[in-house]
Amino acid sequence: MARTIGSHGPTTLEAIRKAGVRLIYENGYEAMSLRKLAAEVGIQAGSLYNHIATKQDLLFDLVQDHINDLLRELDLALAGKADPVEQLRAFVSFHVTYHMTRKREVFIANSELRSLEPKNYDAVVALRGAYEQRLAQILTDGVSDGVFEVVDIQVATFAILALLTGLCTWYRPGGRLTREAIISAHEKLVLSGVGAAQAVTGEVRETGRLPHGAAAGARS
């Protein structure tokens, strides 16, 4: 059993959240009992109710906070970038980096969506929609500016997100490729997929060199 850390205060709540993430990731939401969670933290089961109302509330808070983090950090990554090609590169770089470093939270948010009660499910789906809309708007702006060729914005949005999020199934730290090389490879895949290869080629002709990150992607 973990060391008892007390039953009050933000430190204990943070310990409960971290233990909850690990147990749900390893065993699944249904298999995680509050008794197991309390034992992991090192407190009495009844003390959990000083910090969380129910197991469902814990799951909802974890998923909601994860997506709010996604939205907040994405907006920071996009800040000051007006060109759709630059925005799309920034989106890809952010999404890939986040999903490499927050794998457990990503897994829970995707696999345990089914475990949310209807009200919580609707709230999370709305947040996910807001994140998807950030990408859809980048694609729409690129089409309007004539730098992207996209047949259907919604299909392209879902396809790109599936491609980028898919790395969670195979990425392992310390593998053959560096994080930078993986990000660059995904940038090239996404840009070429929306018909932005011509914009990249034009940038090479104008500057005599590949744009930031493209060289590493080519070597990978």
C-alpha positions, 0 to 999 in steps of 0.5 A: 500500500502507498504511504498515507499522505493525509485526507485533506488538501490539494496535495491529496486531490492531486495524488488521487487524480494521478492514481486515477489516471494510472489505474484507469489507463492500466485496468479500465474505468469499470475495473477501478474501484474506489477502494483500489484508488484509496489504497493506491493513494494511501488513505481510507476509502471513506476519505475519498469523498472529501475530494471527489463525489463519485467515480464518475465525477473523477472520470469526467474531471480527468477527461474534461481537464485533458481537453481543456488543456488541449484547447488552451495549449493549442491556442498558445501554439497558434498565437501570432500565426496568420498564414494557414500553412504556418498554422497547420504546421503549428497544429501538427507539431503541437498535436503530435508533441502533446500526444507523445507526452500525455499518452495516458490522458489521451487514451482515457479520453478516447477509450472511456468516452463510452463510460461517461454518463449522458450529461458528461458525455455531451459536455465532452463531445462539445469540447472535442468539437471545439478542438476539431473546429480549430483545425477545420478553420485552418483548412477552410482559411487555407482553401480560401487563400488558395494554398490548400486543396480540400474536397471536404473540410469535415472529412479532412479534419477527421482524417488528419486527427486520426493520422496524428492521434494514431501515433499513440498506438506505436510511439515509444520513447527512445525509438529509432526516430527522434521526436523532431523527426516524427513531428517533421514526418507528420508535417509532410504527410499532412501538408501533402495531404491537403495539397500544400506541397506546392506551397512548400516547393515554392518556399524552397525555390524562393529561399533555396532551402527547405522550411523549418522541420522539412529537412529532418522529415526527409531524413527520417 
